Amino acid sequence: MIYADHAATTALDPAAFAAMNPFLFEQFANASQPYFFASAARQALEQARAEIAACIGAAPSQIVFTSGGTESDNWAVKCAGEGRHIVASALEHHAVLNACRVMERRGCTTTLLQPNTAGHIEPEKLRAVLLSGARFVSIMLANNELGTVQPIAELCSLAHEYGALFHTDAVQAVGHIPVDVETLGIDLLSASAHKFGGPKGVGFLYIREGVAIEPLFDGGAQESGRRAGTENVAAIVGMAAALKQRCDALDVSMRQVQALEERLLAGLCAAGIVFRRNGSAPFLPGLLSLSFPGADGEAILHRMDLMDICISTGAACDSRDTQISHVLQAIELEECYARGTVRISLDRSNTVEDVEAIVAGLVSILK
Amino acid sequence: MDDCIECGKPVDFEAMALYRKLINRGAEDFMCKKCLASFLRVSVEALDRKVIEFRKAGCTLFLT
């Protein structure tokens, strides 16, 4: 099987599994208990917090563990956005978009910021919304469908000029490109472990010192009273180990994945396949949204699946309609392209042989 | 019932739905499951597994 859907999820890194193992069996204590047996779990939590903080240029006290990207996004939008005019990009994940809809029902003003056709948010468009009173901004660092990387530092600096808080959903970016919260200047950042070789069901929210944010859940005093619920120590330790692995080898893996991506694009061109890559640079390495005009993206996905190749699509069909993703709609992709869109997301675990098989598979379907 | 464009044998409802799902959404001419499997270079059993998945996912093409 060839797995080329790493933007959906990644395999657990063996280093993460090895780090998790003791906390699933011998060191299973509740980290909040005061006895000696719990001290290993407590220490592991703090070590994981410090390792994760170091990977994104934060202080350990600024990292709060959550159940993943969806919780982190919901927490940021619903609790830091409370009482503010919220603006989010139309490219956001549903974890942000649907949280915005809830806030609208609760009486907040919300505005969706349309990207340009290249998949980027233009600073002047953000400025116009800030001038109209927006005081909480949520714009993702890298888009999960297009792979486009937003100019977050510039957008954040603009938001701060108007006294707005800035949240970025960095779920697709952390562990794939360098992410430094100080360089970006952001106030809140969401991340999810399973996107970078960690286990599913765990993530974190970075919260800059001084940002007023109420807890999302009511309960115990875990995470310094910021996030109730017994910590999933094994998963948190696994997340830290996976992120450290990724960040330690980031330059090498980015180059490796970039080379695979170039090979894939060159292979399609050489075979005379007509296609368009959606969005424009800068891109996450290895994440490609490709549209084949006149083709059916869902049919391509299933036929690749029959060849034991996993990819994703940007449009799903039933017998009557084609549901084009909100991201492809936001960039105003023409329907004949949108219907024939697939997402291929490569990772350092993919090989040249994988890429050649993907190209051969696509050529056999599209020629 | 339509006939298979390859072998001329009758094409059942499930094979028509598969052809529309995997080859051409707007198709009016079809292949039987055996010919479709041969065209796609997969086994008939693999196509049967796909049909089960499509039905579970609620694909309306497969609703009788």
Boltz contact constraints between the chains, C-beta under 6 A:
constraints:
  - contact:
      token1: [A, 296]
      token2: [B, 25]
      max_distance: 6.0
  - contact:
      token1: [A, 299]
      token2: [B, 22]
      max_distance: 6.0
  - contact:
      token1: [A, 302]
      token2: [B, 22]
      max_distance: 6.0
  - contact:
      token1: [A, 303]
      token2: [B, 22]
      max_distance: 6.0
  - contact:
      token1: [A, 306]
      token2: [B, 40]
      max_distance: 6.0
  - contact:
      token1: [A, 306]
      token2: [B, 42]
      max_distance: 6.0
  - contact:
      token1: [A, 306]
      token2: [B, 46]
      max_distance: 6.0
  - contact:
      token1: [A, 318]
      token2: [B, 60]
      max_distance: 6.0
  - contact:
      token1: [A, 319]
      token2: [B, 60]
      max_distance: 6.0
  - contact:
      token1: [A, 319]
      token2: [B, 61]
      max_distance: 6.0
